[in-house]
Structures are given as C-alpha cells and as structure tokens.
C-alpha cells in the first residue's frame, strides 16, 4: 500500500509537527509529547476541555483544538490510546483554575487512560468530570459487553462542551451539557473499502468489489453486517431508519446532521448522501437546523461515511451556534 510518509514509526509525530506549523496561531504541540494544546493555553478562569485517542482519525482530535472547542487533544499511535505522561502534561498546561472535563470515546484503552489521568488530577487538586460518548447505534447495549462505541458524534460533544466552557460556565454546567449531548446523539457508519495501518502491507479486512460493511467502528474494524453494494437512496434509507428509530427522533424535532467521510470518499458522494438524508428527514417531518458535510472523524483511507443526528433544544442550538476557531472547524 502506497502512503506519503518517511518512517511508519514517525508518522504521528511528523503529522502533529505539520499541524502545529500549519496552524501555529491556533495550536501547538507540547515539546516531548504528542499532546496538541491551544496556543494560548492556559485560559485562566475557564474549564479545560480535554479529549484524546489513537491517531488515524484526522482531523479528529487535534483538528478541533482551539477557541470554542477543545483545550487539548492527546494523540496516541495509530488506533492506540495515548500515554498517561502526555495527558499529565496537557492537564498541567491547560489548567485555568476551574477544573477539567474529559470527553472519552467508549473504548477500553481510552477509558483506562482517563481514569488514571483523573487520579493524577486529584493529586494536583484539579477538579475533574468525565463524559463517555456512546453514539454508535450499530453496537447493542447489553450486559457483558463494553457497550456502544463513541464515533463521529463525539465531535458534537466537543462543540457543545467547548462552547459552554468558552462562556466561562462552571465545571458542573459544562459536564451537564456534554452529557445532554451524549444522550441526544446517534451515529451509524458504512465502509466501502478497508484501511491499512501505516507499516502494514495488508488491510484490516477484505471486501469484494460489490460488497460493503454496515455498522463499522473507526479503527478499521469490520462492521456488524456485510451486504451487497446498494444505491445511495436505498442505503441511506436503511441507515436513517435505524438512527431515527433508536433515540427515537420524532416529527417536529430539530436536529443537527453530520455526514462524515471516512477518509477516502469524495465530497461529491458525501453530498449525494446528504441529499438523501435531507429527503428522508423532510418526509418524516424532522427539521434540519444545522448541517455538517465533510471529514471530521476518519479511519485513515477507508472509503465510506457515517451519518450522525443530534436532537436539539434551544440550549443545544445556542451552544452549537457559538463561535469557534480551530484548524478543522471555524464558525463565526
């Protein structure tokens, strides 16, 4: 598999160096770490909003560090959790005296990391609260499993929590709206081709020319169902039925929609998907308040997309509209 890189073992470090140089006004990397922080950190009197996870999901997570969203993002190796030492460095650098909110996707390694980081925060008398993102409707909630995964809906949690923190709200309020967003967001993804981790010579799974995987995660893992390739209208219809029926989203509900590319799907195809999503919602009487179409939470060069719906009330609409300026998302 061809990739633009020097050495596989250096790709994350060099990617972060490039990001910080390209967006030096917004972000920087703490020397000796793979932690991306706001260039103006710490912001005194503000709750620090911190997330992290394996690399390979760009622009998440470092792409959403900046005013109005994240204070820090911890970048592990590709699809691997970050080290605790980077978390400690980010926590100390971003501590503005009002505590920190950890936004965690529901993966075992990430949960363990932030549990340990919480203990480190307690040793430093830094108040911490956590939210666990579980928006993936492809995975059933049942006893004996780790539950639903956190996928592209995590970006909405970054946006909502970051906006409330930017308003200088106390930690309890930032945590409350973040949890409200977690409770109101649902996602389902599909893959048309697998990804290949840098340094490996074969994909994570094989797919025939006329096959696709429905219900994928974001770590190159296969979906929960393999099926034949379908027209966009039929594919989106099936996916929307599962997403809308899950919360459930109801007629008259206002929603934010995210059509997220998985890394190798042209914008042309993502807009085809969004067109079908908009027609589905129009038929079902659900109103689109804001739309996001592009790459937000990818899986390297995997072809495919995910659809995310966020149910909105007046508070979430206000926070979604709040200005932000980050390398991957700017709203004014």
N, C-alpha and C positions, 0 to 999 in steps of 0.2 A: 504494500500500500504506500503510495507516494504521500509525503507530508512535507510542508515547509518548516524545517527546523534545523538546529545544529545537532545536539545530542538529545535523545529522548529524556535522559535524566535531568536536563537543564531546561526543558520546555516551559515548565510552570514559572520558574524563576525569571526566565527571559521574557515571558509573556507579561508578567507583572511589572518588570522594568519598563517594557514598552508602553504599558498602560499608564504608568505614572509619568513617563516623559511626554506622552501624547496629551495628557490631561493634568499637567503639573499645577495648574491653577486650582484644581478641584481635589486631587488626591495625591497621596504619596505612600510609599512602602516603608514601614519601619525597618531601619537597617538591621540586617542579620535575621530577618523574619520573612514570612510570606503573608503578612498582615497588611491589608490596604486600609488606610485611615483617611479621614478628611484632612485636607492640607491645613485647615485652621483649627484642628483638634489640639487641646480640648476646648469645647464651647462651654464656658462656665455658666452655671445655673440651668443647665439643660440635661435631661435624661439621655444617656448614651444608648443608642440602639445598635446592637451588635449581632451579626449572624455569621455563618460560615459553613463550610463543607468541602467536599472534593472539588477539584478543578475539572474542566471539561464541559461546563455549563454556560460558558460565556455568552452574553455579558454578565450573567449572574456569577458571583455575587458582588465582586469588586466594582462592576459597572454601575451599581446602584448606591455607591458611597458618595455622599455629598449633601449639600444643604437640602433639607426637607425629606431626606430618606435615611440612609444608614450612616452611622459614625464610623463603623469598622466592619470589614469582612475578612474572615480568616480563610486562606486558600490552602487546602491540602494538596497532595499529589493527585493525579487524575483519578477520580472516583474514590478517593480515600479521605478519611477525616483528617483535619489539620492537627498539628501537635499542640499540646497544652501550653508550652512555652510561648507560642505565638499569641495564644489567647490572653495570657497574663500580660504580655507586652501591650496588646491592644487595649485591654481593660485599663491599665495604668495610664496609657497615653490619652484615652478618651474620657477619663473620669472628670466630669464637670461639677462634681459635688452633689448631684441629685440622684445617683444610682444608675443602674443599667438594666435594660430589657434585652434578654437573649431570645432571638427568633430562631427556632430549631425545626428543621425538617425531620419527619419521623423515620429516622434511620438509626440503628443501634449505635454505631460508632459516633455519630454526631451527638446523640443523647448523652453518652458516657462522657464525651469531651466537655459538654457544657455543664454536666453535673459536677465534674472536677473543677471547672472554672468557677462555678458558684461557691465551692468551698474556699477557693483562693480569694474570692471577693469578700467572703465573710471574714477571713483572716485580716483583710485590709479595711474592714468596717465600711465596705461599699454595699449598699442595699441592692439586691438583685431580684428580678422576677423573670419568669420564663413563659413562653408560649410554644406549643408543639403544633406544627402545621400538618394537617391530615386531609388534604383536599382531594386525593385520588379516589374516584368512585370505582375504579377497576378492582380494588382490593377490598374484600369484605372485612368488616369489623367482627371478629369473633374471638372467643376465649382460646388461648393457646397460640395466638399469632401476635405479631408486633403491630397489627392494625394497618390502617390506611397510610400510604406514603405521602410525604409532602412533596409536591411537584410545582408546576408553574404558578399556582395560586399563591405561593409564598411571596411572589413579587407584589401582589396586592397588600399582603400583610406588611411588607417593608414600607409601602407607600402610606398606608393608614397610620401605622405606629410612628413612622418618621414625621408625618405631618403633625400629629398630636404632640410629639416631643418638641418639634420646632415652635409650637405655640407656648412652650415652657410649662406644659402641664406636669403635674407631679407623676411619679412613677406608677402609682396605683391607677391613674387615669390612662396613661399610655398602655399599661397592661390590659386594662378593661377593653379599650377599643381594638387592640390587637387580637384579643380572644374573640371579640364580637366578629371581627373579620374572618378569623379561622372558622367560626361557627356558620358563616354565611357564604363560604366559597367552595366551589366544586369544580373538578377538572377531570378530563378523560383524554388520553393520547393514543396515537396510532403511528406505527413505523412502516415505511415502505422499503427501507433498506437498513441494515445494521451499521454500527460504528466500529472503528478499530482503534484500540488504545495505542498511543504512541509507543513504539518499540516492539509491538507485536506484529506478526505477519498474517494474521487471520482475524476475521470479525468475531464478535461475541456470539453470533448465531448465524445460521444460513437461512436465506429466504429465496424461494423460487421467483421467477420473473413475473408471475401472475399472483403472487401471494403478498399478504401484509399481516402485521401483528397488531391486534387491538388490545389496548389496556397496558401499554408499556410504562415502565418507570423512566427515570432519567439517567440511569447508569449503564445503558447499553444492554440491560436485561430484556429478554423477550417479553411479549405481552401475555395476557391471560387467555387469549384466543387467537388462533391462526385461521385466516379466512382468505377467500379469493379477493382479488382487487375489484373494487366496485366504483361506479361513477360517483363523483363528489356528492351529488344530491342524495343518493341512497346512503352513502357512508355517513354524511353529516346528520341525516335524518335519524339514523340509528343511534349515533353518539349523543345527539341532543335529547333523544328520548330518555336515555339513561341518566344524563346530567340533570335535566329538568325534573325528572321524577324522583330524584334522590333527596333533594332538600325537604320538600319539593318547592320549586319556584311556581308561582301562581299567577293567573291572569291579573293584569293591573300592576304587577310587580315591576319596579325599575331595577335594571341590572347594569353592571359594567361587564363588557365582553373582552376577553383576550384570546386572539388566535395566535398561537405561539409556534414559530418554526423550530424544528428540532436540530437545525444546523445545515441542512443541505436541500431545503425546499425553497424554490424561487418565490419571491414576493408575489409574482403572478398567480401562483397556485394558492398562496395563503389568502389572497383577495377572493379567489373563487370560493374558497371555504367560507370566508366571512359573508359573502353574498348569500350562500345557502343558510348560514346561521341566522342572518338578518331576516330572511324569508320565513324560516321556521318560527322565530320569535314573533314576527308580525302575525302569523296565522294563529299563534297561541295566545296573543294578547299580552305579551310581555314586552315592556318598553326598554329600548337601549338608551341609557343615559350617557355613557362614555364608551369608546371603543379603542382597543389597542391591537394593532396587527403588525407583527414583526418577530424578531428573535429576542426573547427575554430569558428563557431557561432552556438551553440546548443540551444535546447529548453528542458532543463532538460533531462528526459529519453525518450523523444519522439523518435520513430523509423521512419526513413525516411532520406531524403537527399535533398540538393539543388545543383543546377548547376549554376555556375557563369562564365560568359565570360567577359573579359576585352580587348577591342580593343587597340592595341599598335601601337605607332610610335617610332622613335628612342629615343626620350626623355623619354617616359614612360618605354621603355625597359631598359634604363640605370638606371633609378631610381628603377625599380623592381629588377635589379641585384645588387643594392647597398647592402653592408653587413649590417646585423642586428644581434642583440643578445638579445633575450627576452625569458621568460620562455616557450613560446609556439612555437616560430619560430626563428631559427638561420640560417643565410646564411653567407657564408664566401667568 
